[in-house]
Amino acid sequence: MADACDASKGALCGAPFLILAWAGLAGAAGVALAAAATHKFESPVLTMAAMMLTLHAVAAVGIVGIAFRAARPCFWLGVALLMLAGASLFAGEIAFHTLNGNASFQMLAPTGGTLMIVSWLIVAVLAIASARRQS
């Protein structure tokens, strides 16, 4: 991925930075939600949302690292974005609902959960495709 910041690559040039920034914010939000769930609201649902957000933020950072070594970094960067989007929707809706008592956006949690599942399946497919390409 040495040429990833070639001007002809367009958005790919800034993608790793943006993904890492989003992952950093998601990780911080996950820790803050965990603190709120433990000290303020004593909510196992909020604790689970915090865990999912933090876990997927870390996974996205790892995926960016893989992208730098991959033959097709765009796919890996795309799946990191998908994973962060899913985790953000999932945890954001749960936090909003728990903290405000408002279930107006309740379909965002299952949508986010589906995106997280799909992103992990894509990671598996990309890993298998990479292994096949190397053999």
C-alpha positions as CSV (number, residue, x, y, z in Angstrom):
1,M,0.0,0.0,0.0
2,A,3.0,2.3,-0.4
3,D,1.3,4.1,-3.3
4,A,-2.1,4.5,-1.4
5,C,-1.6,8.3,-1.2
6,D,-1.0,8.7,-4.9
7,A,-3.2,11.6,-6.0
8,S,-5.0,9.3,-8.4
9,K,-6.3,7.2,-5.5
10,G,-8.8,9.9,-4.4
11,A,-10.4,9.2,-1.1
12,L,-8.2,6.3,-0.3
13,C,-5.4,8.7,0.6
14,G,-7.2,10.0,3.7
15,A,-9.1,6.9,4.5
16,P,-6.6,5.3,7.0
17,F,-6.4,8.6,9.0
18,L,-10.2,9.0,9.0
19,I,-10.8,5.4,10.1
20,L,-8.2,5.7,12.8
21,A,-9.7,9.0,14.0
22,W,-13.2,7.5,14.1
23,A,-11.9,4.4,15.9
24,G,-10.2,6.6,18.5
25,L,-13.4,8.5,19.1
26,A,-15.4,5.3,19.2
27,G,-13.0,3.7,21.7
28,A,-13.2,6.8,23.9
29,A,-17.0,6.8,23.7
30,G,-17.0,3.1,24.6
31,V,-15.0,3.8,27.7
32,A,-17.2,6.7,28.6
33,L,-20.3,4.6,28.2
34,A,-18.8,1.8,30.3
35,A,-18.2,4.4,33.1
36,A,-21.7,5.7,32.8
37,A,-23.1,2.2,32.9
38,T,-21.1,1.3,35.9
39,H,-21.3,4.5,38.0
40,K,-24.4,6.4,36.9
41,F,-27.0,4.1,35.4
42,E,-26.1,0.5,36.4
43,S,-27.3,-0.7,33.1
44,P,-26.2,-4.1,31.7
45,V,-27.5,-3.0,28.2
46,L,-25.4,0.1,28.3
47,T,-22.4,-2.0,29.4
48,M,-22.9,-4.3,26.4
49,A,-23.2,-1.3,24.0
50,A,-19.9,0.1,25.5
51,M,-18.2,-3.3,25.0
52,M,-19.4,-3.6,21.4
53,L,-18.3,-0.1,20.5
54,T,-14.8,-0.5,22.1
55,L,-14.3,-4.0,20.7
56,H,-15.1,-2.9,17.1
57,A,-13.0,0.3,17.4
58,V,-10.0,-1.9,18.3
59,A,-10.9,-4.3,15.4
60,A,-11.0,-1.4,13.0
61,V,-7.5,-0.3,14.0
62,G,-6.3,-3.8,13.4
63,I,-8.0,-4.0,10.0
64,V,-6.3,-0.7,9.0
65,G,-3.0,-2.3,9.9
66,I,-3.8,-5.3,7.7
67,A,-4.8,-2.9,4.8
68,F,-1.3,-1.5,4.7
69,R,0.0,-5.0,3.9
70,A,-2.8,-6.2,1.7
71,A,-2.9,-6.5,-2.1
72,R,-6.3,-4.8,-2.2
73,P,-6.3,-2.3,0.7
74,C,-9.5,-0.6,-0.4
75,F,-11.5,-3.7,0.5
76,W,-10.0,-3.8,4.0
77,L,-10.4,-0.1,4.6
78,G,-14.1,-0.4,3.4
79,V,-14.8,-3.2,5.9
80,A,-13.2,-1.2,8.7
81,L,-15.6,1.7,7.9
82,L,-18.6,-0.7,7.7
83,M,-17.6,-2.1,11.1
84,L,-17.3,1.3,12.7
85,A,-20.6,2.4,11.2
86,G,-22.4,-0.7,12.5
87,A,-20.9,-0.4,16.0
88,S,-21.7,3.4,16.1
89,L,-25.3,2.9,15.1
90,F,-25.7,-0.1,17.5
91,A,-24.1,1.6,20.5
92,G,-25.5,5.0,19.7
93,E,-29.1,3.9,19.6
94,I,-28.7,1.9,22.8
95,A,-27.1,4.8,24.6
96,F,-29.7,7.3,23.3
97,H,-32.5,5.0,24.4
98,T,-31.0,4.2,27.8
99,L,-30.0,7.8,28.6
100,N,-33.1,9.5,27.3
101,G,-35.8,6.9,27.6
102,N,-36.6,7.6,24.0
103,A,-37.1,4.6,21.6
104,S,-37.7,6.7,18.5
105,F,-34.7,5.2,16.7
106,Q,-35.0,1.6,17.9
107,M,-34.3,0.2,14.4
108,L,-30.8,1.6,14.4
109,A,-29.6,-1.1,16.9
110,P,-30.5,-4.1,14.8
111,T,-29.3,-2.3,11.7
112,G,-26.0,-1.6,13.4
113,G,-25.8,-5.2,14.6
114,T,-26.4,-6.5,11.1
115,L,-23.7,-4.3,9.8
116,M,-21.3,-5.6,12.4
117,I,-22.1,-9.2,11.5
118,V,-21.7,-8.5,7.8
119,S,-18.4,-6.8,8.4
120,W,-17.0,-9.8,10.2
121,L,-18.2,-12.1,7.4
122,I,-16.4,-9.8,4.9
123,V,-13.2,-10.0,7.0
124,A,-13.4,-13.8,6.8
125,V,-13.9,-13.7,3.0
126,L,-11.1,-11.2,2.6
127,A,-8.8,-13.4,4.7
128,I,-9.7,-16.5,2.7
129,A,-9.2,-14.7,-0.6
130,S,-5.8,-13.3,0.6
131,A,-4.7,-16.8,1.6
132,R,-5.7,-18.3,-1.7
133,R,-3.9,-15.5,-3.6
134,Q,-0.7,-16.2,-1.7
135,S,-0.8,-20.0,-2.3
